[in-house]
Amino acid sequence: MNDGTDSQLLRTYAESHSEAAFAELVRRHVDFVYSAALRMVCDSHLAEDVTQGVFVAFAKNAAQLTNRRVLSGWLHRTAQNIAAQTVRTIERRRAREQEAVAMNELLSDEPETVWEHIAPQLDEALCELNEGDRDALLLRYFERKSAREMAQTLGTTEDAAQKRVSRAVERLREFFAKRGITVGASGLVVIISTNAVQAAPVGLAATISSAALVGVATAGGTLTILKLMTATKLKLGVVSVVIITVVFVALLLRREGDDSTGQNNSAGPRTSENAPGSDVTRRSGDRVRGGLSRSESGAAPAATAQAIVASKLARFGKSRRDLVDALARRHGVEVPDAVKLFFDAVESGNWDDIEARLKVIHGGDSSAGHAAGRPPGVERLWPAIIDAYGAAEQVHLWPAQKLLEYGNSILESLRPGMVYVGGTDNGRWIPELLNDTSDGERHIVVTQNGLADGGYLDWLSLLYNDRMATLTSEDSHRFFQEYVAGAQKRLQHDQEFPDEPKQVRPGEDIQVTDGHVQVSGMVGVMAINEKLLQALLEKNPDLSFAVQESDPMKGTYADAIPLGPLMELRAQNDQNTFTAERATQSLDYWRATAQNVLADPEASGSTTALKAYSHDATSAANLLAAHNYTAEAEQAYRLSSQLWLGNPAPVGGLAAILARAGRADEARQMLDDFARNYPDQRFDIETFRGSIGWTVPSVKPSP
């Protein structure tokens, strides 16, 4: 019975009057209802009475509520109605206009005092939200649902559900601001998450279950009014008031339930979901329960991870603002006002504002690779701008605690003085955010994907010229030309000798237009990046490098070894080799990581986190496979697929291993099954299929 959803339990109770089903529903929601009632009536005993009244009404209206996706919204509204009727002397509106409170965004000084100002008006503010936004907010911060759980309950996408939450938070912030309570969106989330739900008195759930069921029992039922009076131990006068109140509001609630059924059935993405005001930390640590990484803190409450991340982003934004000024002086340009406003947004932590400000200075395109619409002077400042944006985007995408854990797992694997080379967006900007706001050693952090960009190389020179020999624009141009020349030769070979094995690599897009060779596709980009990274290593023979790949750079595998979630480049020598023991340790690392991630509701509820860990596990498997640790590689690929079922990379890697081991039919079936289950990934699967050296003729893939 405990495993059923709210809807299933409510339907069971409505159809069969199952006391077990009703008791489970009460157990799940009693803390929420009691906390709301306590805020409304400011008296624990009256709050118990109101809570009981809510569940009596709930039992009476069960049949009309079975189609509701979210019960907490109905329960909250009922609690307010009953509280208003039961305790007329409690003033619903608090005159707070004269009590303006100076508090900062993170409410770091006196959060208890701030909560004292917010609590008396919170329920009134919640009731001013539209039902869809209120339901989303209650699920996220009161019921502590993950983003995935919230979206599933609401019957919409994670992004749409998050936008509802962000809009609701902004409306609450505006509500309190009008009453003299100045608090930022992220600070409001911190306060609500920490204080809004308190444990109801011990035994209240059991008492209510019995009492509410008695309230709706028929004359032929086994329960009696005498049992009600005995079980609840409430004074007759108070019971009478509560019951009369329930009767008074029952008709209103019934009509409200009927009116809202259609709305809930049609829940889904709406055109108004892009309303401004979402906070950059709206998905950051909303449900953090555990302690922080040892690099940050010991055990800490849920709000702490979010506060740490928000503080780090503000500091990071300030440091990039300073570097924008340095770039402006370096190149003799002015910093446009639009750029200044962008950094204001980053430091304040408002994600929608950050995104909107970036589009203004980037010609309406938030992609890092399109410069045509940038205002004059911005091009020279772009590396610092996109650095700040990239870090803010990761803060926006990740739960705060998971972001800290992911970034610290990378930084803590680095030895002193080691250079870190990030690949994916999360692999680049999360460690950079934590590294540059750390009180400990600050590693050199570069990205392999920017080494072909002259502006990025100038940026590295500004940051690290005294610590590392950087590449030049001439280096970048030379390696690009070398790659294009090689690509042209491969294309020419394939055209002249069509019956010989193809030299153009799978996924490599080479075209000749008006005598000019054009190369596109990720394969070509990564080939150039790999050459540039190797050149950077050659320029710095005394430095150690660890890398998190964006895409496989197989040319670096020969002398690489695993290093926690990373791989250390140029690591092997006579005293340091890639042994079977290292292979086992690498597999053990990823086995433990996958187990921890999948067992953590917050991590497993974040698609962003799952994709990141799956990607990194695939990189580890690629390295194991390249060194012929086939059994360990196979298990690592399977772990990667467990972390993210929709990742084609581990499927392609595992298929290659199976094909080399004489299990070609199994490999083909695996590729066919994945392409059928994930048709949007068919191109990648066919690329993997083309790269595998099949020992027997390939059959036509299944449609």
C-alpha positions as CSV (number, residue, x, y, z in Angstrom):
1,M,0.0,0.0,0.0
2,N,2.9,2.4,0.8
3,D,4.2,2.1,-2.8
4,G,1.1,3.5,-4.5
5,T,0.9,7.0,-5.8
6,D,-1.4,9.6,-4.2
7,S,-3.9,9.2,-7.1
8,Q,-3.9,5.4,-6.7
9,L,-4.4,5.5,-3.0
10,L,-7.2,8.1,-3.2
11,R,-9.0,6.0,-5.9
12,T,-8.7,3.0,-3.7
13,Y,-10.2,4.8,-0.8
14,A,-13.0,6.4,-2.9
15,E,-14.0,3.0,-4.3
16,S,-13.6,0.7,-1.3
17,H,-13.3,3.0,1.7
18,S,-9.9,1.4,2.5
19,E,-8.8,2.7,5.9
20,A,-5.2,1.6,5.1
21,A,-5.2,3.7,1.9
22,F,-6.6,6.8,3.7
23,A,-4.2,6.4,6.6
24,E,-1.3,6.3,4.2
25,L,-2.5,9.5,2.5
26,V,-2.8,11.2,5.9
27,R,0.7,10.1,6.8
28,R,2.1,11.6,3.6
29,H,0.4,15.0,3.9
30,V,-0.2,15.6,7.6
31,D,3.1,17.4,8.2
32,F,2.4,19.8,5.3
33,V,-1.2,20.5,6.4
34,Y,-0.3,20.9,10.0
35,S,2.5,23.3,9.2
36,A,0.2,25.4,7.0
37,A,-2.5,25.4,9.8
38,L,0.1,26.4,12.4
39,R,1.1,29.3,10.3
40,M,-2.5,30.4,9.9
41,V,-3.7,30.1,13.5
42,C,-0.4,30.6,15.4
43,D,-1.5,28.0,18.0
44,S,-0.5,24.4,18.0
45,H,-3.7,23.1,19.5
46,L,-5.9,24.9,17.1
47,A,-3.6,23.8,14.3
48,E,-4.3,20.2,15.2
49,D,-8.1,20.9,15.1
50,V,-7.8,22.6,11.7
51,T,-5.6,19.7,10.4
52,Q,-8.3,17.2,11.5
53,G,-11.0,19.3,9.8
54,V,-9.0,19.3,6.5
55,F,-8.8,15.6,6.4
56,V,-12.5,15.2,7.4
57,A,-13.3,17.3,4.3
58,F,-10.7,15.4,2.3
59,A,-12.5,12.1,3.2
60,K,-15.9,13.6,2.3
61,N,-14.7,14.8,-1.1
62,A,-12.5,11.9,-2.0
63,A,-14.7,10.8,-5.0
64,Q,-14.5,14.3,-6.5
65,L,-10.7,14.5,-6.1
66,T,-9.6,11.3,-7.7
67,N,-8.7,13.0,-11.0
68,R,-6.4,15.6,-9.4
69,R,-2.7,15.2,-10.1
70,V,-1.6,17.2,-7.1
71,L,-3.4,17.0,-3.7
72,S,-1.3,19.5,-1.8
73,G,-2.9,22.5,-3.5
74,W,-6.4,21.3,-2.6
75,L,-5.3,20.5,1.0
76,H,-3.7,23.9,1.4
77,R,-6.8,25.8,0.1
78,T,-9.0,23.7,2.4
79,A,-6.7,24.4,5.4
80,Q,-7.0,28.2,4.8
81,N,-10.8,28.0,4.5
82,I,-11.3,26.0,7.6
83,A,-8.8,28.1,9.6
84,A,-10.6,31.3,8.5
85,Q,-13.9,30.0,9.7
86,T,-12.7,28.3,12.8
87,V,-10.6,31.1,14.2
88,R,-12.1,34.4,13.1
89,T,-10.0,36.4,15.6
90,I,-6.8,35.5,13.7
91,E,-6.1,38.4,11.3
92,R,-5.3,37.1,7.8
93,R,-3.4,40.1,6.7
94,R,-0.4,41.4,8.5
95,A,0.4,45.0,8.2
96,R,4.1,44.8,7.4
97,E,4.6,47.9,5.2
98,Q,6.2,49.7,8.2
99,E,8.5,46.8,9.0
100,A,10.9,47.0,6.1
101,V,13.7,44.6,6.8
102,A,17.2,45.0,5.4
103,M,18.4,41.6,4.3
104,N,20.7,40.4,1.6
105,E,20.1,37.9,-1.2
106,L,21.2,34.9,0.7
107,L,19.8,35.9,4.1
108,S,23.0,35.0,5.8
109,D,22.7,37.3,8.8
110,E,19.5,36.3,10.6
111,P,17.4,33.8,8.7
112,E,15.3,33.0,11.8
113,T,14.2,36.7,12.0
114,V,13.4,36.8,8.3
115,W,11.2,33.7,8.6
116,E,9.3,35.3,11.4
117,H,8.4,38.1,9.0
118,I,7.5,35.8,6.1
119,A,5.7,33.0,7.9
120,P,2.5,35.0,8.9
121,Q,1.9,36.0,5.3
122,L,3.2,33.0,3.4
123,D,-0.1,31.2,3.1
124,E,-1.9,34.3,1.9
125,A,0.8,34.8,-0.7
126,L,0.5,31.2,-1.8
127,C,-3.2,31.6,-2.3
128,E,-2.7,34.5,-4.6
129,L,-0.8,32.3,-7.0
130,N,-2.6,30.6,-9.9
131,E,-3.3,26.9,-9.2
132,G,-0.7,25.5,-11.7
133,D,2.1,27.6,-10.2
134,R,1.1,26.9,-6.7
135,D,1.0,23.2,-7.3
136,A,4.5,23.3,-8.8
137,L,5.9,25.3,-5.9
138,L,4.3,23.1,-3.3
139,L,5.6,20.0,-4.9
140,R,9.2,21.4,-5.2
141,Y,9.8,23.1,-1.9
142,F,7.1,21.7,0.5
143,E,6.9,18.1,-0.6
144,R,10.6,18.1,-1.6
145,K,10.0,16.4,-5.0
146,S,12.8,16.2,-7.5
147,A,12.5,18.0,-10.8
148,R,11.7,14.7,-12.5
149,E,9.1,13.7,-9.9
150,M,7.5,17.1,-10.1
151,A,7.2,17.0,-13.9
152,Q,5.8,13.5,-13.8
153,T,3.1,14.5,-11.3
154,L,2.2,17.6,-13.2
155,G,2.2,15.8,-16.5
156,T,4.6,18.2,-18.2
157,T,8.3,18.5,-19.0
158,E,11.0,19.2,-16.4
159,D,11.7,22.6,-18.0
160,A,8.1,23.6,-18.1
161,A,7.6,22.6,-14.4
162,Q,10.7,24.5,-13.4
163,K,9.4,27.6,-15.1
164,R,6.2,27.3,-13.1
165,V,8.3,27.1,-9.9
166,S,10.5,30.1,-10.9
167,R,7.4,32.2,-11.8
168,A,5.8,31.3,-8.5
169,V,8.9,32.2,-6.5
170,E,9.1,35.6,-8.3
171,R,5.4,36.3,-7.5
172,L,6.0,35.5,-3.9
173,R,9.1,37.8,-3.9
174,E,6.9,40.6,-5.3
175,F,4.2,39.9,-2.8
176,F,6.6,40.3,0.1
177,A,8.3,43.3,-1.4
178,K,5.0,45.2,-1.5
179,R,4.8,44.6,2.3
180,G,8.2,45.9,3.1
181,I,10.0,42.5,3.2
182,T,12.9,42.7,0.9
183,V,14.3,39.3,-0.1
184,G,15.8,38.0,-3.3
185,A,14.4,35.0,-5.1
186,S,17.2,32.6,-4.1
187,G,17.1,33.8,-0.5
188,L,13.3,33.2,-0.5
189,V,13.8,29.7,-1.7
190,V,16.4,29.1,1.0
191,I,14.1,30.3,3.8
192,I,11.0,28.4,2.5
193,S,12.9,25.2,1.9
194,T,14.3,25.3,5.4
195,N,11.3,26.4,7.5
196,A,8.0,25.8,5.7
197,V,7.3,22.2,6.8
198,Q,7.5,21.1,10.4
199,A,6.8,17.7,11.9
200,A,3.3,17.3,13.2
201,P,2.9,16.1,16.8
202,V,3.6,12.4,17.2
203,G,0.4,10.3,16.8
204,L,-1.6,13.0,15.1
205,A,-1.7,11.1,11.8
206,A,-3.2,8.0,13.4
207,T,-5.7,10.1,15.3
208,I,-6.8,11.9,12.3
209,S,-7.2,8.8,10.2
210,S,-9.6,7.3,12.7
211,A,-11.5,10.6,13.3
212,A,-11.9,11.5,9.6
213,L,-13.1,8.1,8.7
214,V,-15.7,8.3,11.5
215,G,-16.8,11.6,10.1
216,V,-17.9,10.0,6.8
217,A,-19.1,6.7,8.1
218,T,-22.6,5.7,7.3
219,A,-25.2,4.6,9.8
220,G,-24.3,1.0,9.0
221,G,-20.6,1.5,9.5
222,T,-18.6,-0.2,12.2
223,L,-17.2,3.1,13.5
224,T,-19.3,5.3,15.8
225,I,-19.4,8.9,17.0
226,L,-18.4,7.6,20.4
227,K,-15.2,6.3,18.8
228,L,-14.6,9.7,17.3
229,M,-14.9,11.4,20.7
230,T,-12.6,8.8,22.3
231,A,-10.0,8.8,19.6
232,T,-9.6,12.5,19.1
233,K,-9.7,13.6,22.7
234,L,-10.9,17.0,21.6
235,K,-13.1,19.3,23.5
236,L,-16.7,19.1,22.4
237,G,-16.9,22.8,21.6
238,V,-13.9,22.8,19.4
239,V,-15.0,19.6,17.6
240,S,-18.4,21.3,16.9
241,V,-16.8,24.3,15.4
242,V,-14.6,22.3,13.2
243,I,-17.4,20.0,12.0
244,I,-19.7,23.0,11.3
245,T,-16.9,24.6,9.5
246,V,-16.3,21.5,7.4
247,V,-20.0,21.5,6.5
248,F,-19.9,25.2,5.6
249,V,-17.0,24.8,3.2
250,A,-17.8,21.4,1.8
251,L,-20.0,22.8,-1.0
252,L,-17.3,25.4,-1.9
253,L,-14.7,22.7,-1.9
254,R,-16.8,20.3,-4.0
255,R,-17.3,23.0,-6.6
256,E,-13.6,23.9,-6.5
257,G,-12.7,20.3,-7.0
258,D,-15.0,19.9,-10.0
259,D,-13.8,23.1,-11.6
260,S,-10.2,22.2,-11.2
261,T,-10.4,18.7,-12.5
262,G,-10.3,19.7,-16.1
263,Q,-7.4,22.1,-15.5
264,N,-5.3,19.3,-13.9
265,N,-6.1,16.9,-16.7
266,S,-4.8,19.3,-19.3
267,A,-1.6,20.1,-17.5
268,G,1.3,20.6,-19.9
269,P,3.6,23.2,-21.4
270,R,2.1,26.6,-21.9
271,T,3.0,29.5,-24.0
272,S,3.5,31.7,-21.0
273,E,6.2,29.5,-19.4
274,N,8.9,32.0,-20.5
275,A,7.9,34.6,-18.0
276,P,10.9,36.4,-16.5
277,G,12.2,36.2,-13.0
278,S,13.5,32.6,-12.6
279,D,16.4,32.4,-10.4
280,V,19.7,30.8,-11.4
281,T,19.6,28.6,-8.3
282,R,16.1,27.4,-8.8
283,R,17.4,24.0,-9.7
284,S,20.3,24.2,-7.4
285,G,20.1,22.2,-4.2
286,D,16.3,22.5,-3.7
287,R,16.3,19.1,-2.1
288,V,19.8,18.8,-0.7
289,R,19.8,16.6,2.4
290,G,23.3,15.3,2.8
291,G,26.5,17.0,4.0
292,L,28.7,19.0,1.6
293,S,31.9,17.8,0.0
294,R,34.8,17.7,2.4
295,S,36.2,20.6,0.4
296,E,33.3,22.8,1.4
297,S,31.9,21.8,4.7
298,G,30.9,19.1,7.0
299,A,27.3,18.0,7.3
300,A,25.1,21.0,6.4
301,P,21.4,21.7,6.0
302,A,19.6,21.8,2.7
303,A,20.0,25.5,2.3
304,T,23.7,25.5,2.7
305,A,24.7,23.9,-0.6
306,Q,22.5,26.3,-2.5
307,A,23.9,29.3,-0.6
308,I,27.4,28.2,-1.2
309,V,26.8,27.8,-4.9
310,A,25.0,31.1,-5.2
311,S,27.9,32.8,-3.3
312,K,30.5,31.2,-5.6
313,L,28.6,32.3,-8.7
314,A,28.5,35.9,-7.5
315,R,32.2,35.8,-6.7
316,F,33.0,34.2,-10.1
317,G,30.9,36.8,-11.9
318,K,32.8,39.5,-10.1
319,S,36.2,38.0,-11.1
320,R,35.1,37.8,-14.7
321,R,33.9,41.3,-14.7
322,D,37.4,42.4,-13.5
323,L,38.9,40.3,-16.3
324,V,36.6,42.0,-18.8
325,D,38.1,45.3,-17.7
326,A,41.6,43.8,-18.1
327,L,40.8,42.6,-21.6
328,A,39.3,46.1,-22.5
329,R,42.6,47.8,-21.3
330,R,44.7,45.1,-23.2
331,H,42.9,45.8,-26.5
332,G,42.0,49.4,-26.1
333,V,38.3,49.0,-26.2
334,E,35.4,50.3,-24.0
335,V,33.2,48.0,-22.0
336,P,29.7,48.4,-23.4
337,D,26.9,49.1,-21.0
338,A,25.1,45.9,-22.1
339,V,28.1,43.9,-20.9
340,K,28.0,45.7,-17.5
341,L,24.4,44.8,-17.2
342,F,25.1,41.2,-18.1
343,F,27.6,40.9,-15.2
344,D,25.1,42.6,-12.9
345,A,22.7,39.8,-13.7
346,V,25.4,37.1,-13.2
347,E,26.3,38.5,-9.8
348,S,22.6,38.7,-8.8
349,G,22.0,35.2,-9.9
350,N,18.8,35.7,-12.0
351,W,19.0,33.1,-14.7
352,D,16.3,34.6,-17.1
353,D,18.0,38.0,-16.7
354,I,21.4,36.4,-17.5
355,E,20.1,34.7,-20.6
356,A,18.3,37.8,-21.8
357,R,21.4,40.0,-21.2
358,L,23.6,37.6,-23.1
359,K,21.3,37.7,-26.1
360,V,21.5,41.5,-26.2
361,I,25.3,41.4,-26.4
362,H,25.4,38.4,-28.7
363,G,23.0,39.4,-31.4
364,G,20.1,37.4,-30.0
365,D,21.9,34.1,-30.1
366,S,23.1,32.5,-26.9
367,S,25.4,30.1,-28.8
368,A,29.0,30.7,-28.1
369,G,30.0,30.1,-31.7
370,H,28.1,32.9,-33.6
371,A,29.7,36.3,-33.4
372,A,28.0,38.1,-36.3
373,G,25.6,40.0,-34.2
374,R,27.9,41.1,-31.4
375,P,28.2,44.8,-30.9
376,P,31.6,46.5,-31.6
377,G,34.2,45.7,-29.0
378,V,32.4,42.7,-27.5
379,E,34.5,40.2,-29.5
380,R,37.6,41.1,-27.6
381,L,35.8,40.6,-24.3
382,W,34.0,37.5,-25.3
383,P,36.1,34.9,-23.4
384,A,35.3,36.4,-20.1
385,I,31.7,36.9,-20.9
386,I,31.1,33.3,-22.0
387,D,33.1,32.1,-19.0
388,A,30.6,33.8,-16.7
389,Y,27.7,32.6,-18.7
390,G,28.9,29.0,-18.8
391,A,29.3,28.9,-15.0
392,A,25.9,30.4,-14.5
393,E,24.3,27.9,-16.9
394,Q,25.7,25.0,-14.9
395,V,24.5,26.5,-11.7
396,H,21.1,26.8,-13.3
397,L,21.1,23.2,-14.6
398,W,22.5,21.3,-11.6
399,P,21.2,20.7,-8.1
400,A,23.6,22.6,-5.9
401,Q,24.8,19.7,-3.8
402,K,25.3,17.6,-6.9
403,L,27.2,20.4,-8.5
404,L,29.6,20.7,-5.5
405,E,30.1,16.9,-5.4
406,Y,30.8,16.7,-9.2
407,G,33.2,19.6,-9.2
408,N,35.0,18.5,-6.1
409,S,35.4,14.9,-7.3
410,I,37.4,16.4,-10.2
411,L,39.5,18.9,-8.3
412,E,40.3,16.5,-5.5
413,S,41.7,14.0,-8.0
414,L,44.3,16.5,-9.2
415,R,47.8,16.5,-7.7
416,P,49.4,19.8,-6.7
417,G,50.5,21.9,-9.7
418,M,48.5,19.8,-12.2
419,V,46.8,21.4,-15.2
420,Y,43.2,20.5,-15.7
421,V,41.8,20.3,-19.2
422,G,38.0,20.4,-19.3
423,G,35.9,19.0,-22.2
424,T,32.1,19.2,-21.8
425,D,30.4,22.3,-20.6
426,N,29.9,20.7,-17.1
427,G,33.5,19.4,-17.2
428,R,34.8,22.8,-18.0
429,W,32.8,25.3,-16.0
430,I,31.9,23.4,-12.8
431,P,35.5,22.7,-11.8
432,E,36.5,26.2,-13.0
433,L,33.8,27.8,-10.9
434,L,34.9,25.9,-7.7
435,N,38.6,26.2,-8.5
436,D,38.5,30.0,-9.0
437,T,36.5,30.6,-5.8
438,S,38.4,28.2,-3.7
439,D,40.6,29.2,-0.7
440,G,43.1,26.4,-1.6
441,E,45.4,25.9,-4.6
442,R,44.0,27.3,-7.8
443,H,44.9,25.0,-10.7
444,I,45.4,26.1,-14.3
445,V,42.1,25.3,-16.0
446,V,41.8,25.2,-19.8
447,T,39.3,23.7,-22.2
448,Q,40.4,21.6,-25.2
449,N,37.5,22.9,-27.2
450,G,38.8,26.5,-27.3
451,L,42.4,25.9,-28.4
452,A,41.5,26.6,-32.1
453,D,40.1,30.0,-31.2
454,G,42.6,32.9,-31.3
455,G,40.5,34.9,-28.8
456,Y,40.6,32.0,-26.3
457,L,44.3,31.7,-26.7
458,D,44.7,35.4,-25.9
459,W,42.5,34.8,-22.8
460,L,44.8,32.0,-21.6
461,S,47.8,34.2,-22.1
462,L,46.1,36.9,-19.9
463,L,45.3,34.3,-17.2
464,Y,48.3,32.0,-17.1
465,N,51.2,33.5,-19.1
466,D,53.4,33.5,-16.0
467,R,52.5,29.8,-15.2
468,M,52.3,28.1,-18.5
469,A,53.6,28.4,-22.1
470,T,50.4,29.0,-24.1
471,L,49.7,28.3,-27.7
472,T,49.6,31.2,-30.3
473,S,47.2,32.0,-33.1
474,E,49.9,30.9,-35.5
475,D,50.0,27.5,-33.8
476,S,46.2,27.1,-34.1
477,H,46.3,28.2,-37.8
478,R,49.1,25.8,-38.6
479,F,47.5,22.7,-37.1
480,F,44.2,23.6,-38.8
481,Q,45.9,23.8,-42.2
482,E,47.7,20.5,-41.6
483,Y,44.4,18.8,-40.7
484,V,42.6,20.2,-43.8
485,A,45.5,19.0,-46.1
486,G,45.3,15.5,-44.6
487,A,41.5,15.5,-44.9
488,Q,41.8,16.5,-48.6
489,K,44.2,13.6,-49.2
490,R,41.8,11.1,-47.5
491,L,38.9,12.3,-49.6
492,Q,40.9,12.2,-52.8
493,H,42.0,8.6,-52.0
494,D,38.4,7.5,-51.4
495,Q,37.3,9.1,-54.7
496,E,40.1,7.6,-56.8
497,F,40.0,4.1,-55.2
498,P,36.4,3.4,-54.2
499,D,37.0,-0.3,-53.8
500,E,39.8,0.1,-51.2
501,P,39.1,0.7,-47.5
502,K,37.8,4.2,-46.8
503,Q,40.3,6.6,-45.3
504,V,37.7,9.3,-44.5
505,R,36.8,8.7,-40.9
506,P,33.3,7.9,-39.9
507,G,31.5,11.1,-39.0
508,E,34.1,13.2,-40.8
509,D,32.3,15.6,-43.2
510,I,34.7,16.8,-46.0
511,Q,33.5,18.8,-49.0
512,V,35.3,20.7,-51.8
513,T,33.5,23.9,-52.9
514,D,35.1,26.0,-55.7
515,G,38.4,24.3,-55.0
516,H,38.3,25.0,-51.3
517,V,38.2,22.2,-48.8
518,Q,35.6,22.5,-46.1
519,V,35.7,20.3,-43.0
520,S,32.9,20.0,-40.5
521,G,31.5,17.6,-38.0
522,M,32.6,16.7,-34.5
523,V,35.2,14.2,-35.7
524,G,37.1,16.9,-37.5
525,V,36.8,19.4,-34.7
526,M,38.1,16.9,-32.1
527,A,41.0,15.9,-34.4
528,I,42.2,19.5,-34.5
529,N,41.7,19.9,-30.8
530,E,43.7,16.8,-30.1
531,K,46.6,18.1,-32.2
532,L,46.5,21.4,-30.4
533,L,46.3,19.8,-27.0
534,Q,49.4,17.6,-27.8
535,A,51.2,20.8,-28.9
536,L,50.3,22.4,-25.5
537,L,51.7,19.4,-23.7
538,E,54.9,19.7,-25.8
539,K,55.3,23.3,-24.9
540,N,55.0,22.5,-21.2
541,P,57.2,19.3,-20.6
542,D,57.4,19.9,-16.9
543,L,53.7,20.2,-16.2
544,S,51.3,17.3,-15.5
545,F,47.9,17.3,-17.3
546,A,44.6,15.7,-16.5
547,V,41.8,15.7,-19.0
548,Q,38.0,15.3,-19.0
549,E,37.2,14.6,-22.7
550,S,34.3,16.2,-24.6
551,D,34.7,13.5,-27.3
552,P,37.2,10.7,-27.6
553,M,40.8,11.9,-28.3
554,K,42.2,8.4,-29.0
555,G,45.6,9.8,-30.0
556,T,46.2,10.7,-26.3
557,Y,45.4,7.2,-24.9
558,A,48.7,5.5,-25.5
559,D,50.5,7.1,-22.5
560,A,47.4,8.0,-20.4
561,I,46.3,6.3,-17.2
562,P,43.1,6.7,-15.1
563,L,43.0,9.4,-12.5
564,G,39.7,9.2,-10.6
565,P,37.0,10.5,-12.9
566,L,39.7,11.8,-15.3
567,M,42.7,10.5,-17.2
568,E,46.2,11.7,-16.8
569,L,48.0,12.4,-20.0
570,R,51.7,11.7,-20.7
571,A,51.7,9.7,-17.5
572,Q,53.4,6.4,-18.4
573,N,57.0,5.7,-18.1
574,D,59.2,2.9,-16.8
575,Q,58.1,3.4,-13.3
576,N,54.5,4.3,-14.0
577,T,52.5,2.0,-16.3
578,F,48.9,1.2,-16.9
579,T,48.7,-2.0,-14.9
580,A,45.8,-4.5,-14.5
581,E,45.6,-3.2,-10.9
582,R,45.0,0.3,-12.2
583,A,42.3,-1.0,-14.5
584,T,40.5,-2.7,-11.6
585,Q,40.8,0.5,-9.6
586,S,39.2,2.5,-12.4
587,L,36.4,0.1,-12.7
588,D,35.9,0.0,-8.9
589,Y,35.7,3.8,-8.9
590,W,33.0,3.9,-11.5
591,R,31.1,1.0,-10.0
592,A,31.0,2.9,-6.7
593,T,30.1,6.2,-8.4
594,A,27.3,4.7,-10.4
595,Q,25.9,3.0,-7.3
596,N,26.0,6.3,-5.3
597,V,24.5,8.4,-8.1
598,L,21.6,6.0,-8.8
599,A,20.9,5.5,-5.1
600,D,20.7,9.3,-4.6
601,P,17.1,10.6,-5.4
602,E,18.4,14.1,-6.2
603,A,21.2,12.9,-8.5
604,S,19.1,10.2,-10.2
605,G,16.3,12.8,-10.6
606,S,18.6,15.2,-12.5
607,T,19.0,14.4,-16.2
608,T,21.9,16.8,-16.3
609,A,23.8,14.9,-13.6
610,L,23.1,11.5,-15.1
611,K,24.3,12.6,-18.5
612,A,27.5,14.0,-17.1
613,Y,28.4,10.9,-15.1
614,S,27.5,8.6,-18.0
615,H,29.7,10.6,-20.3
616,D,32.6,10.5,-18.0
617,A,32.2,6.7,-17.4
618,T,32.2,6.2,-21.1
619,S,35.6,8.0,-21.3
620,A,37.0,5.7,-18.7
621,A,35.7,2.7,-20.6
622,N,37.3,4.0,-23.8
623,L,40.6,4.3,-22.1
624,L,40.3,0.8,-20.7
625,A,39.4,-0.6,-24.1
626,A,42.3,1.1,-25.8
627,H,44.7,-0.7,-23.4
628,N,43.0,-4.0,-24.0
629,Y,41.4,-4.3,-20.6
630,T,38.4,-5.7,-22.3
631,A,36.5,-7.1,-19.4
632,E,36.8,-4.0,-17.3
633,A,35.9,-1.8,-20.4
634,E,32.7,-3.9,-21.0
635,Q,31.6,-3.4,-17.4
636,A,32.4,0.3,-17.5
637,Y,30.3,0.7,-20.7
638,R,27.4,-1.1,-19.1
639,L,27.7,1.2,-16.0
640,S,27.6,4.2,-18.3
641,S,24.4,2.9,-19.9
642,Q,22.8,2.3,-16.5
643,L,23.5,6.0,-15.6
644,W,21.9,7.3,-18.8
645,L,19.9,4.8,-20.9
646,G,19.8,7.2,-23.8
647,N,23.5,7.6,-24.2
648,P,24.6,6.1,-27.6
649,A,28.4,6.3,-26.8
650,P,28.6,3.3,-24.4
651,V,26.4,1.3,-26.7
652,G,28.8,2.0,-29.6
653,G,31.9,1.3,-27.5
654,L,30.5,-2.0,-26.2
655,A,29.4,-3.0,-29.6
656,A,33.0,-2.6,-30.9
657,I,34.3,-4.8,-28.0
658,L,31.7,-7.5,-28.8
659,A,32.5,-7.4,-32.5
660,R,36.3,-7.8,-31.8
661,A,35.5,-10.7,-29.5
662,G,33.6,-12.6,-32.3
663,R,30.2,-11.6,-30.9
664,A,29.1,-9.6,-34.0
665,D,25.5,-10.7,-34.0
666,E,25.1,-9.6,-30.4
667,A,26.8,-6.3,-31.2
668,R,24.5,-5.6,-34.2
669,Q,21.4,-6.5,-32.2
670,M,22.5,-4.1,-29.5
671,L,22.9,-1.3,-32.0
672,D,19.6,-2.1,-33.7
673,D,17.7,-2.2,-30.4
674,F,19.2,1.2,-29.3
675,A,18.4,2.9,-32.7
676,R,14.8,1.5,-32.5
677,N,14.3,2.7,-28.9
678,Y,16.0,6.1,-29.5
679,P,15.4,7.0,-33.1
680,D,16.7,10.6,-32.5
681,Q,20.1,8.9,-31.9
682,R,20.1,6.8,-35.1
683,F,22.8,9.0,-36.8
684,D,25.2,8.4,-33.9
685,I,24.5,4.7,-33.9
686,E,25.1,4.5,-37.7
687,T,28.4,6.3,-37.2
688,F,29.4,3.8,-34.6
689,R,28.3,1.0,-36.9
690,G,30.5,2.3,-39.7
691,S,33.5,2.6,-37.4
692,I,33.4,-1.0,-36.2
693,G,35.7,-3.5,-38.0
694,W,33.1,-6.2,-38.7
695,T,34.6,-9.7,-39.3
696,V,31.6,-10.9,-41.1
697,P,29.2,-9.1,-43.6
698,S,26.9,-6.7,-41.9
699,V,23.2,-7.1,-42.2
700,K,20.8,-4.4,-42.9
701,P,19.8,-2.7,-39.6
702,S,16.2,-3.0,-38.4
703,P,13.9,-0.1,-39.1
